[in-house]
Amino acid sequence: MAIDWYPFFVIDYRRDTRHLTLEEDAAYRRLIDEYMVTREALPGDDEALARIVGIPKAEWSRLAPKVRRYFKARNDKLWHKRCERELREQNRRHNSFRERGQKGGMTTALKRNGLSSLAAARLQPSSSTLQSKKDLSTELVEGALVDKCGQVAPRRSSEEAIRAAVERKNQRRNS
């Protein structure tokens, strides 16, 4: 997942970094940017950190004690609590959007195949909905098949569910 932005909370950042010199602040900000762009913990190696910041190792050695305080060292990596929290939130948001997109895509595919009545039944149908569809032996509901009694068959992928619904429609046409 490539995300080319991240939220930056200026007030929080200023509160936590007022005591840093301009050089320390710039180094810290570059490390945060690298963390968020690569979406992973930073290397614990001073030479690698100097390269990320874009300064010679000797200069990094002078800045490192204050800047490293913002990170926790674990397994030869530097972890940042706020960056990890923002990355988790981005992942949650991304997954939510992806799931909504898949649901919309399934509805579109069903409509394209002439199965719009099934697309409308994406949420758990009420008993009256099931009774009004007596000609159908099953309905598509969130990628699972639900029989007339409301029993849910094992979940399937969207593609499998669409394929099965199209096959059932074709069988009814041929009958």
Secondary structure as a PSIPRED ss2 file (coil, helix, strand):
# PSIPRED VFORMAT (PSIPRED V4.0)

   1 M C   1.000  0.000  0.000
   2 A C   1.000  0.000  0.000
   3 I C   1.000  0.000  0.000
   4 D C   1.000  0.000  0.000
   5 W C   1.000  0.000  0.000
   6 Y C   1.000  0.000  0.000
   7 P C   1.000  0.000  0.000
   8 F C   1.000  0.000  0.000
   9 F C   1.000  0.000  0.000
  10 V H   0.000  1.000  0.000
  11 I H   0.000  1.000  0.000
  12 D H   0.000  1.000  0.000
  13 Y H   0.000  1.000  0.000
  14 R H   0.000  1.000  0.000
  15 R H   0.000  1.000  0.000
  16 D H   0.000  1.000  0.000
  17 T H   0.000  1.000  0.000
  18 R C   1.000  0.000  0.000
  19 H C   1.000  0.000  0.000
  20 L C   1.000  0.000  0.000
  21 T C   1.000  0.000  0.000
  22 L H   0.000  1.000  0.000
  23 E H   0.000  1.000  0.000
  24 E H   0.000  1.000  0.000
  25 D H   0.000  1.000  0.000
  26 A H   0.000  1.000  0.000
  27 A H   0.000  1.000  0.000
  28 Y H   0.000  1.000  0.000
  29 R H   0.000  1.000  0.000
  30 R H   0.000  1.000  0.000
  31 L H   0.000  1.000  0.000
  32 I H   0.000  1.000  0.000
  33 D H   0.000  1.000  0.000
  34 E H   0.000  1.000  0.000
  35 Y H   0.000  1.000  0.000
  36 M H   0.000  1.000  0.000
  37 V H   0.000  1.000  0.000
  38 T H   0.000  1.000  0.000
  39 R C   1.000  0.000  0.000
  40 E C   1.000  0.000  0.000
  41 A C   1.000  0.000  0.000
  42 L E   0.000  0.000  1.000
  43 P E   0.000  0.000  1.000
  44 G C   1.000  0.000  0.000
  45 D C   1.000  0.000  0.000
  46 D H   0.000  1.000  0.000
  47 E H   0.000  1.000  0.000
  48 A H   0.000  1.000  0.000
  49 L H   0.000  1.000  0.000
  50 A H   0.000  1.000  0.000
  51 R H   0.000  1.000  0.000
  52 I H   0.000  1.000  0.000
  53 V H   0.000  1.000  0.000
  54 G C   1.000  0.000  0.000
  55 I C   1.000  0.000  0.000
  56 P C   1.000  0.000  0.000
  57 K H   0.000  1.000  0.000
  58 A H   0.000  1.000  0.000
  59 E H   0.000  1.000  0.000
  60 W H   0.000  1.000  0.000
  61 S H   0.000  1.000  0.000
  62 R H   0.000  1.000  0.000
  63 L H   0.000  1.000  0.000
  64 A H   0.000  1.000  0.000
  65 P H   0.000  1.000  0.000
  66 K H   0.000  1.000  0.000
  67 V H   0.000  1.000  0.000
  68 R H   0.000  1.000  0.000
  69 R H   0.000  1.000  0.000
  70 Y H   0.000  1.000  0.000
  71 F C   1.000  0.000  0.000
  72 K E   0.000  0.000  1.000
  73 A E   0.000  0.000  1.000
  74 R E   0.000  0.000  1.000
  75 N C   1.000  0.000  0.000
  76 D C   1.000  0.000  0.000
  77 K E   0.000  0.000  1.000
  78 L E   0.000  0.000  1.000
  79 W E   0.000  0.000  1.000
  80 H C   1.000  0.000  0.000
  81 K H   0.000  1.000  0.000
  82 R H   0.000  1.000  0.000
  83 C H   0.000  1.000  0.000
  84 E H   0.000  1.000  0.000
  85 R H   0.000  1.000  0.000
  86 E H   0.000  1.000  0.000
  87 L H   0.000  1.000  0.000
  88 R H   0.000  1.000  0.000
  89 E H   0.000  1.000  0.000
  90 Q H   0.000  1.000  0.000
  91 N H   0.000  1.000  0.000
  92 R H   0.000  1.000  0.000
  93 R H   0.000  1.000  0.000
  94 H H   0.000  1.000  0.000
  95 N H   0.000  1.000  0.000
  96 S H   0.000  1.000  0.000
  97 F H   0.000  1.000  0.000
  98 R H   0.000  1.000  0.000
  99 E H   0.000  1.000  0.000
 100 R H   0.000  1.000  0.000
 101 G H   0.000  1.000  0.000
 102 Q H   0.000  1.000  0.000
 103 K H   0.000  1.000  0.000
 104 G H   0.000  1.000  0.000
 105 G H   0.000  1.000  0.000
 106 M H   0.000  1.000  0.000
 107 T H   0.000  1.000  0.000
 108 T H   0.000  1.000  0.000
 109 A H   0.000  1.000  0.000
 110 L H   0.000  1.000  0.000
 111 K H   0.000  1.000  0.000
 112 R H   0.000  1.000  0.000
 113 N C   1.000  0.000  0.000
 114 G C   1.000  0.000  0.000
 115 L C   1.000  0.000  0.000
 116 S H   0.000  1.000  0.000
 117 S H   0.000  1.000  0.000
 118 L H   0.000  1.000  0.000
 119 A H   0.000  1.000  0.000
 120 A C   1.000  0.000  0.000
 121 A C   1.000  0.000  0.000
 122 R C   1.000  0.000  0.000
 123 L C   1.000  0.000  0.000
 124 Q C   1.000  0.000  0.000
 125 P C   1.000  0.000  0.000
 126 S C   1.000  0.000  0.000
 127 S H   0.000  1.000  0.000
 128 S H   0.000  1.000  0.000
 129 T H   0.000  1.000  0.000
 130 L H   0.000  1.000  0.000
 131 Q H   0.000  1.000  0.000
 132 S H   0.000  1.000  0.000
 133 K C   1.000  0.000  0.000
 134 K C   1.000  0.000  0.000
 135 D C   1.000  0.000  0.000
 136 L C   1.000  0.000  0.000
 137 S C   1.000  0.000  0.000
 138 T E   0.000  0.000  1.000
 139 E E   0.000  0.000  1.000
 140 L E   0.000  0.000  1.000
 141 V E   0.000  0.000  1.000
 142 E C   1.000  0.000  0.000
 143 G C   1.000  0.000  0.000
 144 A E   0.000  0.000  1.000
 145 L E   0.000  0.000  1.000
 146 V E   0.000  0.000  1.000
 147 D E   0.000  0.000  1.000
 148 K C   1.000  0.000  0.000
 149 C C   1.000  0.000  0.000
 150 G C   1.000  0.000  0.000
 151 Q C   1.000  0.000  0.000
 152 V E   0.000  0.000  1.000
 153 A C   1.000  0.000  0.000
 154 P C   1.000  0.000  0.000
 155 R C   1.000  0.000  0.000
 156 R C   1.000  0.000  0.000
 157 S C   1.000  0.000  0.000
 158 S H   0.000  1.000  0.000
 159 E H   0.000  1.000  0.000
 160 E H   0.000  1.000  0.000
 161 A H   0.000  1.000  0.000
 162 I H   0.000  1.000  0.000
 163 R H   0.000  1.000  0.000
 164 A H   0.000  1.000  0.000
 165 A H   0.000  1.000  0.000
 166 V H   0.000  1.000  0.000
 167 E H   0.000  1.000  0.000
 168 R H   0.000  1.000  0.000
 169 K H   0.000  1.000  0.000
 170 N H   0.000  1.000  0.000
 171 Q H   0.000  1.000  0.000
 172 R H   0.000  1.000  0.000
 173 R H   0.000  1.000  0.000
 174 N H   0.000  1.000  0.000
 175 S C   1.000  0.000  0.000
